[in-house]
């Protein structure tokens, strides 16, 4: 049983050579060289030991309030005092205003160390971005300093019992009065909806006014603090916390708003657009959650495999790393960890550089879907490498399977994201964003395998753009889009292998990607091109 150790050298390598933050104005390599070890030192000492506590003790609902394990609360206070909560936040409101890629590095390490901790902490960062983008000057002055200092945390209140992926069905009502707005309704699956890390949680709530039109155009965004300025509690109640498969240290709350005091953020009817500032940040954050958990899976699997003897080679007991199947799985885990990290880091830097929104509308869901599908595959491989021990809690790889399973579901299920990619993102402006993506993945050294995969993607894109009833092929197309972006960053990684922390391992993984992973593109293309409606809705109807 081992705790995660921050992969400082691998993170620094991917950041420098693939993320290429030197493209950013005022970038400092010296600052990165100082900051990454400082983050790693804090994460290893303060956060990694919390992972087991969060899983075994978890959040508890007592007398209507959520209580966290005291060790996690104490660690948060040290985290806040160290200034990590304001790392990338606006300097005018108390933050350090460092490039957002540093926030990605922090999230990567936090997710590997204790995923349920990272989940709750990330919400304040998304809220800060949303307030910065759409809050009034007065709202920024009142809310941002508390969030940036870590005195407050935040939650994102979208989902309702009858409104999951279809947010147009939201029923929560915001009624205007002389003091602002009163919110009434129920929200479910609210991560970090209540806890005792801080005295206050700022809820960002999607709701509709009584005269609003139906559907998403009737939604507005509201700021609803759990504790009001006079110190009294707002009329927001935590009805229950979910008993979940994993992430036991992240309280997932059912919330009741009973005339809760709130104020409008942005303009009426523009709530979903405002919330998507937070949603897009959270989708990249979920990608990093997957990366962190894959990193933990690789560390534990490699440690176990390098000490475990089973079978024989040349007449003597063999290390299981000598068996081809174990080598395959270890290379799979490493390749997906490093490749997905590179995809997300590059996207973060491109976002900070003001990349075309149409291109980001392809890159963001692609990173999220590809990385979260990958973590579900490689966490299973980590259990397999451990054999029977992997099925036992003591070795802590089954926990990765449990914790990671939600990632393909929340912040937009991967199937919904795939539908949005195929039906909207690649068709906008006569396919301009798809053309920009094609240029991105085609720029740089290109192996025969990657060139073939790109050609498969181009042909599949044409089929998707021309199709009307594309059915189940959207998932294949999303997988293919992720695979070519993954292949692109791996081609770039291979060219700088001499600078990697373990050059031989990186080259072996690059060869693995070319030989075993990229050839899947041709199969995905065939699935896209021959896809037909299944009429399964009628088949499955009761």
PyMOL commands that set and color helices and strands:
alter all, ss='L'
color gray80, all
select helices_A, chain A and resi 8-19+21-23+29-47+50-56+70-81+84-86+91-93+100-113+115-134+137-149+167-169+216-218+271-305+320-322+324-352+357-391+393-395+398-408+414-425+428-442+448-466+473-495+497-499+503-517+520-529+536-540
alter helices_A, ss='H'
color red, helices_A
select strands_A, chain A and resi 60-62+65-67+152-157+173-177+180-191+200-209+219-225+236-241+252-265+309-313+316-319
alter strands_A, ss='S'
color yellow, strands_A
deselect
rebuild
show_as cartoon
